[in-house]
Amino acid sequence: MKNKVINIWDKYHHFLWSVIYMIVYLLWFALIETRKFSRYTVIHTALDDKIPFIEIFVIPYIIWFFYVAWIVLYTGFTDRYDYYRVCAFLFTGMTIFLLISTLWPNIHYLRPRIMPRDNIFCDMVSMIYRMDTSTNLWPSIHVYNSIGVYFAVMHSERLGTKKWIKNTCLGISVSIILSTMFIKQHSTFDIMTAFVMAAVLYVLVYRTDIILNIRTKNLAKKKSKQHSYNWVK
């Protein structure tokens, strides 16, 4: 029994860090969502006014939650190195978003006051509006994480070789990005800054291979300590 517990811990203990981070993230986000700041920066561009409200895009907007969870779980169960990279990418951007929202509270006034149509999709959008305020939007984590999932797929040895998976994930990511604008959850400014942040983090996480470098250094330290211990012994 003890060996089974140890084996399970060895295989899956890396998920613990994701669970801890998500608890901290959700508590922090809930705090800034419920707190009333004395001043908000209004996010708006001229292009926002030209984008129509298309309620059916609420579907890909909701799919995002399962999409991000899928890549974290998939990499966590199949390739720990890919898992660390995707978590480094997602969690770094999400932390930057929390810091921005805390230090520079922001808001937009893009949402329609009255739903233009009476259908199930408008009802779903209304539900999202009730659950998620029109504050703390910049940069868009829906957009940023959708890009992050696609990056993870492209750099995965298992998924990156399958063209149909890459194309499917590209389609999902694009539809999610469009959904943030079509259901008036985000300004185009939120989307553009999310792309900029994703580009910077892509270089740090995937091009410089910072995760591999840290992991190599840690392994070298462990080997050095073990060598010193054996020599003293």
C-alpha positions as CSV (number, residue, x, y, z in Angstrom):
1,M,0.0,0.0,0.0
2,K,2.8,2.4,1.0
3,N,4.6,1.7,-2.3
4,K,1.4,2.3,-4.3
5,V,1.0,5.7,-2.6
6,I,4.6,6.6,-3.3
7,N,4.3,5.5,-6.9
8,I,1.2,7.7,-7.4
9,W,2.9,10.6,-5.7
10,D,6.0,10.2,-8.0
11,K,3.8,10.1,-11.1
12,Y,1.4,12.9,-10.4
13,H,2.7,15.2,-7.7
14,H,3.5,17.8,-10.3
15,F,-0.3,18.5,-10.6
16,L,-0.2,19.9,-7.0
17,W,1.5,23.1,-8.2
18,S,-1.3,23.7,-10.7
19,V,-3.9,23.2,-8.0
20,I,-2.2,25.5,-5.6
21,Y,-1.7,28.2,-8.3
22,M,-5.4,28.0,-9.4
23,I,-6.6,28.4,-5.8
24,V,-4.4,31.5,-5.4
25,Y,-5.4,32.8,-8.8
26,L,-9.2,32.4,-8.2
27,L,-9.0,33.9,-4.7
28,W,-7.0,36.9,-6.0
29,F,-9.3,37.4,-9.0
30,A,-12.4,37.2,-6.8
31,L,-10.9,39.8,-4.5
32,I,-10.3,42.4,-7.3
33,E,-13.7,41.5,-8.9
34,T,-15.6,42.3,-5.7
35,R,-13.5,45.2,-4.6
36,K,-14.7,48.7,-5.7
37,F,-11.8,50.8,-6.8
38,S,-12.0,54.5,-6.6
39,R,-10.8,54.9,-10.2
40,Y,-10.9,52.8,-13.3
41,T,-9.1,53.2,-16.7
42,V,-11.6,52.9,-19.5
43,I,-10.5,50.5,-22.3
44,H,-11.8,51.5,-25.7
45,T,-10.8,51.8,-29.3
46,A,-12.6,53.1,-32.4
47,L,-12.6,49.6,-33.9
48,D,-14.7,48.3,-30.9
49,D,-17.7,50.3,-32.1
50,K,-17.5,48.7,-35.6
51,I,-17.6,45.1,-34.3
52,P,-21.1,43.6,-34.2
53,F,-22.6,41.7,-31.4
54,I,-22.9,38.0,-32.5
55,E,-24.3,36.0,-29.6
56,I,-23.6,32.5,-31.1
57,F,-19.9,33.1,-30.3
58,V,-20.7,32.5,-26.7
59,I,-20.2,28.8,-27.5
60,P,-16.4,29.0,-28.3
61,Y,-16.1,31.5,-25.3
62,I,-17.4,28.8,-23.0
63,I,-15.4,26.0,-24.7
64,W,-12.2,27.9,-23.6
65,F,-12.6,26.6,-20.0
66,F,-12.4,23.0,-21.2
67,Y,-9.8,23.8,-23.9
68,V,-7.3,25.1,-21.4
69,A,-8.0,22.4,-18.8
70,W,-7.5,19.8,-21.6
71,I,-4.0,20.9,-22.5
72,V,-2.9,21.1,-18.8
73,L,-4.2,17.6,-18.0
74,Y,-3.0,16.0,-21.3
75,T,0.5,17.2,-20.9
76,G,0.5,16.5,-17.2
77,F,-0.4,12.8,-17.9
78,T,1.7,12.3,-21.0
79,D,4.8,14.6,-20.9
80,R,6.0,16.3,-17.8
81,Y,8.4,18.6,-19.6
82,D,5.6,19.9,-21.9
83,Y,3.4,20.3,-18.8
84,Y,6.0,22.5,-17.1
85,R,6.3,24.6,-20.2
86,V,2.6,25.1,-20.7
87,C,2.1,25.9,-17.0
88,A,5.0,28.4,-17.1
89,F,3.5,30.1,-20.1
90,L,-0.1,30.2,-18.8
91,F,0.6,31.0,-15.2
92,T,3.1,33.8,-15.9
93,G,0.7,35.6,-18.2
94,M,-2.2,35.1,-15.7
95,T,-0.1,36.5,-12.9
96,I,0.8,39.5,-15.0
97,F,-2.9,40.0,-15.7
98,L,-3.6,39.9,-11.9
99,L,-0.9,42.5,-11.2
100,I,-2.2,44.8,-13.9
101,S,-5.7,44.5,-12.7
102,T,-4.7,45.2,-9.1
103,L,-2.4,48.2,-9.9
104,W,-4.3,49.7,-12.8
105,P,-8.0,48.7,-12.5
106,N,-9.7,48.9,-15.9
107,I,-13.2,48.8,-17.3
108,H,-15.1,48.9,-20.6
109,Y,-18.6,49.9,-21.6
110,L,-19.0,47.7,-24.6
111,R,-21.8,45.5,-23.5
112,P,-25.3,46.1,-24.9
113,R,-27.7,47.5,-22.3
114,I,-30.5,45.3,-23.8
115,M,-30.0,42.0,-25.6
116,P,-30.8,42.6,-29.3
117,R,-32.5,39.2,-29.6
118,D,-34.4,36.7,-27.5
119,N,-32.7,33.3,-27.8
120,I,-30.7,30.8,-25.8
121,F,-27.4,32.3,-26.9
122,C,-28.3,35.7,-25.7
123,D,-29.4,34.1,-22.4
124,M,-26.0,32.5,-22.1
125,V,-24.3,35.8,-22.7
126,S,-26.5,37.4,-20.1
127,M,-25.5,34.7,-17.6
128,I,-21.8,35.4,-18.3
129,Y,-22.4,39.1,-17.8
130,R,-23.9,38.4,-14.4
131,M,-21.1,36.2,-13.3
132,D,-18.2,38.3,-14.8
133,T,-18.1,42.1,-14.4
134,S,-16.9,44.4,-17.1
135,T,-13.8,45.2,-15.1
136,N,-10.3,43.8,-15.0
137,L,-10.1,42.8,-18.7
138,W,-6.7,43.8,-19.9
139,P,-4.9,41.9,-21.3
140,S,-7.5,39.2,-22.3
141,I,-6.6,35.9,-20.6
142,H,-9.1,34.2,-22.9
143,V,-7.0,35.3,-25.8
144,Y,-3.6,34.8,-24.1
145,N,-4.4,31.2,-22.9
146,S,-5.9,30.2,-26.3
147,I,-2.7,31.2,-27.9
148,G,-0.8,29.3,-25.2
149,V,-2.7,26.1,-25.9
150,Y,-1.9,26.4,-29.6
151,F,1.8,26.9,-28.8
152,A,1.8,23.9,-26.5
153,V,0.2,21.7,-29.2
154,M,2.7,22.9,-31.8
155,H,5.7,22.1,-29.6
156,S,4.3,18.7,-28.4
157,E,6.0,15.7,-29.8
158,R,2.8,13.7,-29.5
159,L,0.3,16.4,-30.8
160,G,2.5,18.5,-33.0
161,T,3.0,15.8,-35.6
162,K,-0.8,15.3,-36.2
163,K,-2.0,17.8,-38.7
164,W,-5.7,17.4,-37.9
165,I,-5.1,18.2,-34.2
166,K,-3.0,21.3,-35.1
167,N,-5.7,22.5,-37.5
168,T,-8.5,21.8,-35.0
169,C,-6.7,23.6,-32.2
170,L,-6.0,26.5,-34.5
171,G,-9.7,26.8,-35.4
172,I,-10.7,26.6,-31.7
173,S,-8.1,29.2,-30.7
174,V,-9.2,31.6,-33.5
175,S,-12.9,31.2,-32.7
176,I,-12.3,31.8,-29.0
177,I,-10.3,35.0,-29.8
178,L,-13.1,36.2,-32.1
179,S,-15.7,35.4,-29.4
180,T,-14.2,37.8,-26.9
181,M,-15.0,40.6,-29.3
182,F,-18.3,39.4,-30.7
183,I,-20.0,38.9,-27.3
184,K,-18.5,42.2,-26.1
185,Q,-16.4,40.8,-23.4
186,H,-13.2,42.5,-24.5
187,S,-11.9,45.5,-26.4
188,T,-9.6,45.0,-29.4
189,F,-7.0,46.7,-27.1
190,D,-7.2,43.7,-24.7
191,I,-6.7,41.3,-27.7
192,M,-3.7,43.1,-29.1
193,T,-2.0,43.4,-25.8
194,A,-2.6,39.7,-25.1
195,F,-0.9,38.9,-28.4
196,V,2.1,41.1,-27.4
197,M,2.4,39.4,-24.0
198,A,2.1,35.9,-25.7
199,A,4.9,36.8,-28.1
200,V,7.2,37.8,-25.3
201,L,6.4,34.8,-23.2
202,Y,6.7,32.5,-26.2
203,V,10.3,33.6,-26.6
204,L,11.1,33.1,-22.9
205,V,9.4,29.8,-22.5
206,Y,9.8,28.1,-25.9
207,R,12.6,29.7,-27.7
208,T,15.1,30.2,-24.9
209,D,14.0,27.0,-23.2
210,I,14.2,28.5,-19.8
211,I,12.4,25.5,-18.3
212,L,14.9,23.1,-19.6
213,N,17.8,25.3,-18.4
214,I,16.4,25.5,-14.9
215,R,15.7,21.7,-14.9
216,T,19.3,21.0,-16.1
217,K,20.8,23.2,-13.4
218,N,18.6,21.6,-10.7
219,L,19.7,18.1,-11.8
220,A,23.3,19.2,-11.8
221,K,23.0,20.5,-8.3
222,K,21.4,17.3,-7.1
223,K,24.2,15.2,-8.7
224,S,26.8,17.5,-7.1
225,K,25.3,17.1,-3.7
226,Q,25.0,13.4,-4.1
227,H,28.7,13.2,-5.2
228,S,29.8,15.2,-2.2
229,Y,27.8,13.0,0.2
230,N,29.3,9.8,-1.3
231,W,32.8,11.3,-1.1
232,V,32.4,12.2,2.6
233,K,30.8,8.9,3.3
